[in-house]
Amino acid sequence: MVAGMKPKPIVLYDMAHVLGLIGPCFQEPFKEGVDLVTGSTHKTLFGPQRGVIGSNMAEGTEYEDLWQAIVRRVFPGSVSNHHLGTLLGLLMAAYEMNAFKSEYQKAVISNARAFAKALKDQGLTVEGDPRIGYTETHQVILRVGYRMGPLMANRLEENNVVLNYQAAPDDEGFTSASCLRMGTQEMTRFGMEENDFARLAEYMKEVIVHDRPMADEIAQFRKKFTEMKYCLSEKEATPLLERLLEVIR
């Protein structure tokens, strides 16, 4: 029905948190009818803190003029400094994402589902549909009780687990947050696998339910994961950088 509407409505999808999962493992927005995508480059896409806008409004398409208007209004209209110092980091993140995206994306999502199941197995309340493993992305949401989100987030941080508290749809406000929000992407890049997230769930249960001090144990556990994965080696990155230098000289 949308395809027959005149004029066709413009569909914008904000992929701020999930831009690094774009593809067959998660979603392919432009193939699914989206016209514009916005996203952050420093969340599941592991680059510096920047933002991107993408579209399927290529030259010669019906909406080329709209895309050109968006470009003009973003810079210099809304953005006065595009921070050239971060561009090289973003380029390298794009190179690495292109090289490792299939392996990385699958691991992030499978780790999130394993983490959610492990938390559930520990007797904690995991939000989401168990029929799909509670999550389809990198995020896992844990309900810890009315207004308990900030308290539990602080308690976990004191025990070397850093996460966000999050208001649920039925909370009246963020200060009444009853949930914790976690993402698996960073520790997946540091090499954690499904069984490691299961161990983390055990530690979290001790902190949340029993208020047991676990800082030392968790610090020792974290020391197992110190090497960043899904990165280009110096040998692999050097020719890419040399090619870049040839272009900009």
N, C-alpha and C positions, 0 to 999 in steps of 0.2 A: 504494500500500500504506500509506503514511504517513497519507493522508487517512482510511483506515478504521480506524486504530488508536484505541483508547479507553483512557486519555485520549490525545489527540494530543500528541506531543512538541513542546516549545517550541524553536524554532530561533532562535538569536542569532547575528548576523553583526557582527563588529568591523570597521568600515570606516575605521579610524583614518587611514590614508594616502589612501584613495580616496573619501572622502565627497564631495569636490568634483566627482567624475566620475559621481555617481549619476544615472541617466537612460538614455535609449535608446542613447547612444553607448557605454555600458559595461554597467551592470547596473541592474535595477529590482527590488530585493530583495523588497519587499512584494508585487509582482505575481508573484514567483517562489517565494513560500511562506515567506518569512522573517517572524518575529513581532516580533523586537526588533533594532534596529540601534544600535550605539554608534559614536562617531566623534570625531575631533579637528577643530576648526574653524580650524586654522592651517596646514594642509598643502596639499592640493589645493583645499580650501575656504579662501579667502584672507582669513581674519579673525584676530582676536586669539587668544591661547592659552586656549582653553576646551574643554570636552567636551560632547557632547550624547548623549541617549538618546531614540530614537524607537520607536514601536510602531504596530501596527495594532489594538491592543486598545482600541478606542474605547468610549465609554459605550454600554451595551446589548449588547456582545459577550460571548461566553462567558468571556473572560479579563479582564473589566473589573476584578475584584477583585485579580487578580495585578498589573495595571498600577498600581492605587492603592497596593498594598503596595510596589512598586518606588519610586514617587514618595516615599512616606513614609520609606523607608530611605535614599534618596539625600540628602534634605534634611529635617531636620537630621542624620540618622543618620551619613552619611559626609562630607557637605560642610557645613562650618560658616560659610563665607564665600563668597558667590557673586560677589564682585568686581564690584560695580555699575559701576565705572569702565570695564570692558571691554564692557559691554552695548551701548553706542552703536556701537562699532566692529563688533561682531558683527551688529547690525542693518543697518549700511551694507553690510557684506560680503554679507548675505543679499539686500539690494536689488540689489546689483551682480551677484551670482550669478544671480538670477532674470532680470535684464536681458540678461546676456551668456553664460549657461551653454552654449547650443548651440554658439556660435562658439568659446568658450574651450575647452570639452571636446574638440571635434574637433581643435583646434590642438594641444592638449597631447598627445593620443594620436598624431596624425600626426607631430609633432615627435619623440616618443620612438621611433617606428619608424624614422624617417629617421636619427636619431642612432645607433640600434643598427646599422642597415645601413652607415652611414658608418664607424663604428668597425670593423666586420667587414671592410669594403673596405680599411681601413688595415692589415689583417693581425692585428688584435687578436682575442682570444677573447671572444665575446659569448655569455652564457648565454641560454637560452630556445629556443623552437621557431622556426626560420626560416620555417616555413610560415605563421605568423601574424605575421611581422615581429618576432619575438623578444620582444614584449611586447604586452599588451593594456591597459596602464595608462600612467602617467607615468614609470614606473621602467625603468631600463636597468641590467643587471648585467654587469660586465666582470670576467673572471677574469685575474689578473695573476701567479699563481704561489703556491705554498705558502708561507705566512707573509709574503708580499710585500704584502698589503693595506695594513697600517699604513705601511710604507715608501713605497709609491707614493702613498698619500693625503697624506702629509707632503710628498713631493716635488712633487706637483701643487699643494698649497696654497702652497708657496713660489713657484710660478709663476702664482698668482692664479686657480687652479681649486679651488674648495672643494667637497668631497664626503665621503662616508663610506666607510670600509672595512667589509667585510661578510664574515662567515663563511658559507661554502657548506655545504650539507647533509653533504658528505663531509669537512669540516674537523672536527677533534676539539674545537675550542673557538674562542672569539672571538679570542683572542690569536694563533691560527694562521690568521687570516683570509686567504683567497686571492683575495678578490673586492673590487671597488669597486662602490658603489651610487650611482646618479645619478638625479635627477628633473628633468624638463623644465618643470615648472609655473611656477617663478619666472621663468626667462628667457623663457618664452613670454609671460608678462605684460609683460615689458620689450620685447617686439617681435621676438624672435628667431624666424626661420622655418626651414624645413627646410634650405635651403642654408647658413644661418648655423651650424646644428648640425653640418653636414658640415665646415665650416671649423674648428669647435672640435675635432672628431675628429682633424683633421690636427695641430693643436697638441698634443693629448694624446698622440698617437702619438710625436711628437718628444720629449716629456718622458719618457714611459714607456719607450720602446724605446731611445732614443739619449741619454737624460739631458741633452738640450740645454736650456740656459737660454732660457725663452720668456716670462719675466715681463713684459718691456716690450711685446712683440708682443701678448700677451693683454690687457694693460691698455689698449692702443690699440684693440684689437678691442672690448673692453667699453664703451668710450666712445661707441660707436655706438648703444648701447641705454640711454638714460637716462630715457625717458618711459614711465611705467606705463600699460598698456593695460587694457581691460575695466573702466574706471572711469566712474562717472557724472560728468558735468560739474556745475559749480556750479549751472547753470540747471536741470539735471535733478534734482539732489539737494535743492534748496531746498524745493520743494513737499512732498516726502516728509518732510522734517524739520519743516516747519510743521504738517503733519497730525499728526505725532507729538506736538508740543507741545500741540496742541489736545486730544489724548487724555489727556495726563498732567496737565494744569492742573486 
